[in-house]
Amino acid sequence: MTIAAPERPAVKKQRKPTGLFIPELVFFEPDALKYPKGEQIMEWVKARNIPFRMTTSHNRITNLPGETEVEQYKIAKRTLVVGLRKTLAFDQSKPSADYAIPIATGCMGHCHYCYLQTTLGAKPYIRVYVNTGDILDAAKKYIDERAPEITTFEAACTSDPLGLEHITGSLAELITFMAAEPLGRLRFVTKYQHVDPLLKLNHNGHTRIRFSINADYVIKNFEPATSRFEERIEAAGKVARAGYPLGFIIAPIIWHEGWEEGYAELLSKLAETLPPDAGKGLTFEMIQHRFTKTAKAVIEKRYPKSKLEMDIEKRKKKWGRWGQNKYVYPDEQQTALREFITERIFEHFPEAGIDYFT
């Protein structure tokens, strides 16, 4: 008689954590090295034997390697430029916050739909600013001018600053500064899990950390070079346990086959993973997918195999804030998305708040 050997349970492979961003090429403005942060970044670069060059301006990086425009774009996304922020008049950042606080421009992620595809134009390289003291002085003036109202600042309008924190330490500076400002508040959103340097800071509840989340279909197809959903949620749990106000941005909400199951599963997973008391004070922001004709052309050139749907005939035209028509979903689809996801949010997080749907 043959005795069958017992089947061994399948061992699930442990996936490697998403690594920290390490640029392949770094440019420095000469004046950046007159600041402690500039010196620290130079030491960081030299310790890792990363090639570096000097440049007259962080706005004029030319002659990047690459034989085609697509190759140059990919290399630019792995290029870091260290300079000074000279414009200290802050842009408005509605509906997220009162103002955008500029500590970085550009992102290492390759999200196909990102509005930075067009707003950064021919400058997709990543810029960080070392004169954070000047930036914080400007923020203080805005706070004092608006007193006794609270003034909120968004640190992630043109970048994902958490993905650069191991290089710059700028978020830690902003968080510590805002902790001491009774009328100042900071917000930023991220697709990365590298929150550990922020967990022991004295934040005084004045910084809300938000994570960009989405249906599995969207993350897998349109968000290369970002942290996995599970990593983001694990980081959100750490943030909640550290006492930070917590939030989530579901963006861009994309109408796709099986979208109801996808977004229902998203909220269900979120509820299962977060600490039980994380729902108190939790906020959600919802942004439907939109694009301009310019963005469509740029995205199709940079990501020619993307599955991102950008059929103008299926969309509703909406006048954009910056003078360009953008294309959003028709009213019926917008309503279906908003109502369905809102119901799932309150089903799992009855004490949460929804800041907006746009």
C-alpha positions in Angstrom: 0.0 0.0 0.0 1.3 3.4 -0.9 1.0 6.1 1.7 0.7 9.5 0.2 3.0 12.1 1.9 1.0 14.9 3.5 0.8 18.0 1.4 2.8 20.9 2.7 1.0 24.1 3.1 1.9 26.6 0.5 4.4 29.1 1.9 3.4 32.7 0.9 6.4 34.6 -0.4 7.2 37.6 1.6 7.4 40.6 -0.7 10.3 43.0 -0.1 9.2 46.3 1.4 9.1 49.3 -1.0 12.6 50.8 -0.8 13.5 54.4 -0.2 14.1 56.6 -3.2 17.8 56.8 -4.1 18.5 59.3 -7.0 20.8 58.2 -9.7 22.1 61.8 -10.4 22.0 64.9 -8.2 22.4 68.6 -9.2 23.3 71.3 -6.7 22.9 75.1 -6.9 26.1 76.6 -5.5 24.2 78.7 -3.0 22.5 75.6 -1.7 25.8 74.5 -0.1 25.8 77.6 2.1 22.9 76.1 4.1 23.2 73.3 6.7 20.6 71.3 4.8 22.5 71.6 1.6 25.7 70.5 3.2 23.9 67.5 4.8 22.5 66.4 1.5 25.9 66.7 -0.2 27.3 64.5 2.6 24.5 62.0 2.0 25.1 62.0 -1.7 28.9 61.5 -1.4 28.5 58.7 1.2 26.5 56.7 -1.4 28.8 57.6 -4.3 25.9 59.1 -6.3 27.2 61.2 -9.2 26.6 64.9 -8.8 27.0 68.1 -10.8 26.6 71.8 -10.2 24.0 73.9 -11.9 23.2 77.6 -12.0 19.5 77.1 -11.4 17.2 74.4 -10.3 14.8 75.5 -13.0 17.3 75.0 -15.8 18.4 71.4 -15.9 19.4 70.4 -19.4 21.3 67.7 -21.3 19.9 64.8 -19.2 20.9 61.4 -20.5 18.6 59.4 -22.8 18.2 59.0 -26.5 14.5 59.5 -26.6 12.0 61.9 -24.8 10.6 58.9 -22.9 14.0 57.8 -21.8 14.9 61.3 -20.7 11.6 61.5 -18.8 12.4 58.3 -16.9 15.9 59.5 -16.0 14.5 62.9 -14.9 12.3 61.1 -12.4 15.4 59.6 -10.9 17.2 62.9 -10.8 17.4 65.1 -7.7 18.0 68.9 -7.8 19.0 70.7 -4.6 18.4 74.5 -4.6 16.8 77.5 -3.0 13.1 78.4 -3.1 13.2 82.0 -4.2 9.5 82.6 -4.6 8.0 82.8 -1.1 4.5 83.9 -2.1 2.4 80.8 -1.4 -0.2 79.6 -3.9 -3.7 78.9 -2.7 -4.5 75.2 -2.2 -8.3 74.9 -2.2 -10.1 72.7 -1.3 -7.3 71.0 0.7 -5.9 73.9 2.6 -5.5 77.7 2.6 -2.0 77.7 1.1 0.5 75.3 -0.4 3.8 75.4 1.5 6.7 74.7 -1.0 9.4 72.3 0.3 9.7 70.1 -2.9 8.6 69.9 -6.5 8.3 66.7 -8.5 7.8 63.1 -7.5 9.6 59.8 -7.9 6.3 58.0 -8.5 5.0 57.1 -12.0 1.3 57.5 -11.5 -0.1 57.7 -15.0 -2.9 60.1 -14.2 -1.0 62.6 -12.1 -1.6 66.3 -12.8 2.1 66.9 -12.4 2.5 65.4 -15.8 1.4 68.8 -17.2 2.0 71.3 -14.5 5.7 70.4 -14.4 5.9 70.3 -18.2 9.5 69.7 -19.3 10.8 69.7 -15.7 9.8 66.3 -14.3 13.0 66.1 -12.2 12.7 66.3 -8.4 13.6 69.6 -6.7 14.1 70.0 -3.0 14.7 73.4 -1.3 17.2 73.9 1.5 16.2 77.3 2.7 13.4 76.0 4.9 14.0 78.7 7.4 12.9 81.3 4.8 9.9 79.2 3.9 8.8 78.9 7.6 9.3 82.7 8.1 6.9 83.2 5.2 4.4 80.8 6.7 4.5 82.6 10.0 3.6 85.9 8.2 0.5 84.2 6.6 -0.5 82.9 10.0 -0.1 86.3 11.7 -2.0 88.1 8.9 -5.0 85.7 9.2 -5.2 85.7 13.0 -7.4 84.9 14.9 -8.4 82.4 12.1 -6.5 79.1 11.8 -4.3 78.9 8.7 -3.8 75.5 7.0 -0.8 74.6 4.8 -0.6 71.7 2.3 2.9 70.4 1.9 2.1 67.9 -1.0 0.7 70.0 -3.8 3.6 69.5 -6.1 5.4 66.5 -4.6 5.2 63.6 -2.3 7.5 65.0 0.5 7.4 61.8 2.6 9.2 60.0 -0.2 12.1 62.6 0.2 12.1 62.9 4.0 15.1 60.5 4.4 17.1 63.0 2.3 15.8 66.3 3.5 14.2 66.1 6.9 12.0 69.0 5.8 8.7 67.5 7.0 10.1 67.1 10.5 11.0 70.8 10.5 7.5 71.8 9.3 5.7 69.5 11.8 7.8 70.8 14.8 7.2 74.4 13.7 3.5 74.0 13.4 3.3 72.2 16.8 4.3 75.5 18.4 1.9 77.6 16.3 -1.6 77.9 18.0 -3.1 79.1 14.7 -1.0 77.0 12.3 -1.9 73.6 10.8 0.0 71.4 8.4 -1.4 68.7 6.0 0.3 66.4 3.6 -0.7 63.3 1.6 1.5 60.4 0.5 1.6 57.1 -1.3 4.6 55.9 0.7 5.0 54.1 3.9 8.2 55.6 5.3 6.7 57.4 8.3 9.1 56.1 11.0 11.2 59.4 11.3 8.0 61.3 12.1 6.5 59.1 14.8 8.3 60.5 17.8 8.0 64.1 16.9 6.1 66.6 19.1 3.3 67.4 16.6 0.7 68.7 19.1 -2.0 67.4 16.9 -1.4 70.2 14.4 -0.4 68.0 11.5 -2.8 65.8 9.6 -1.1 63.0 7.7 -3.2 61.6 4.9 -2.7 58.5 2.7 -3.7 58.2 -0.9 -5.7 55.0 -1.3 -7.6 53.4 -4.2 -9.2 50.3 -5.5 -6.7 47.4 -6.2 -7.3 47.8 -10.0 -6.1 51.5 -9.9 -3.0 50.9 -7.7 -1.8 47.9 -9.8 -2.4 49.5 -13.2 -1.7 53.2 -12.7 0.6 53.7 -9.7 4.1 52.2 -10.4 7.0 53.1 -8.1 4.7 53.7 -5.1 4.2 51.8 -1.9 1.7 48.9 -2.0 -1.8 49.4 -0.4 -0.9 47.1 2.5 2.2 49.2 3.2 0.3 52.4 3.2 -2.3 51.1 5.6 0.3 49.7 8.0 1.9 53.2 8.0 -1.5 54.8 8.6 -1.8 52.6 11.7 1.5 53.8 13.0 0.5 57.4 12.4 -2.8 56.9 14.3 -1.0 55.2 17.2 1.4 58.2 17.3 -1.5 60.5 17.9 -1.5 62.3 14.5 -4.8 63.3 13.0 -5.3 60.9 10.2 -7.0 61.1 6.8 -7.4 59.3 3.5 -7.7 60.6 -0.1 -9.5 58.3 -2.5 -8.1 59.7 -5.7 -8.5 59.5 -8.5 -11.8 57.6 -8.3 -11.9 55.7 -11.6 -14.9 54.2 -13.2 -13.9 50.7 -14.3 -15.3 47.3 -14.7 -16.1 46.0 -11.2 -15.6 49.5 -9.6 -18.3 48.8 -7.0 -16.6 45.6 -5.7 -13.2 47.4 -5.9 -14.1 50.4 -3.8 -16.2 48.3 -1.4 -13.2 46.0 -0.8 -11.0 49.0 -0.3 -13.1 50.4 2.5 -13.5 46.9 4.0 -9.8 46.2 4.1 -9.1 49.7 5.6 -11.6 49.0 8.4 -10.0 45.6 9.1 -6.5 46.9 9.2 -6.7 50.1 11.1 -6.6 50.3 14.9 -10.1 50.2 16.4 -10.1 53.8 17.6 -8.6 55.3 14.3 -12.1 56.2 13.1 -12.4 59.0 15.5 -11.6 62.3 13.8 -10.8 60.5 10.6 -11.3 62.4 7.4 -11.9 61.4 3.8 -11.4 63.4 0.6 -12.7 62.1 -2.8 -11.5 63.2 -6.2 -12.8 61.8 -9.4 -10.5 61.2 -12.3 -10.1 64.2 -14.6 -7.8 65.2 -17.4 -7.2 68.0 -19.9 -6.4 67.6 -23.6 -2.8 68.6 -22.8 -2.5 66.0 -20.1 -4.0 63.3 -22.3 -1.4 64.0 -25.0 1.5 64.0 -22.5 0.3 60.8 -20.7 -0.2 58.9 -24.0 3.4 59.8 -25.0 5.0 58.9 -21.7 3.0 55.8 -20.9 1.9 54.5 -24.3 0.7 51.1 -23.0 -1.4 52.6 -20.2 -4.9 51.3 -19.7 -6.1 54.7 -18.4 -9.4 55.6 -20.0 -9.3 59.2 -21.4 -12.1 59.2 -24.0 -13.3 62.8 -24.3 -16.6 61.5 -25.9 -17.5 59.7 -22.6 -16.8 62.7 -20.4 -18.3 66.0 -19.3 -16.5 69.2 -20.0 -15.7 71.4 -16.9 -14.0 74.7 -16.9 -10.7 74.4 -15.0 -9.3 76.8 -12.5 -6.1 77.4 -14.6 -8.0 78.4 -17.8 -8.2 74.9 -19.4 -11.2 72.7 -19.9 -10.9 69.5 -18.0 -12.9 66.4 -18.6 -14.7 64.7 -15.7 -17.4 62.0 -15.5 -21.0 62.7 -16.5 -23.3 63.7 -13.7 -24.9 60.3 -13.5 -21.6 58.5 -13.0 -20.4 61.2 -10.6 -23.5 60.7 -8.5 -23.2 56.9 -8.5 -19.5 57.0 -7.5 -20.0 59.6 -4.7 -23.1 58.0 -3.2 -21.7 54.4 -3.3 -18.3 55.3 -1.8 -19.9 57.6 0.8 -22.2 54.8 2.0 -19.3 52.4 2.3 -17.2 55.0 4.3 -20.0 55.6 6.8 -20.8 51.9 7.0 -17.2 51.2 8.3 -16.3 54.6 9.8 -19.5 56.1 11.2 -17.6 58.8 13.1 -15.5 59.9 10.1 -16.0 63.1 8.1 -16.0 63.7 4.4 -14.2 66.9 3.5 -15.3 67.1 -0.1 -16.0 65.3 -3.4 -14.8 67.0 -6.5 
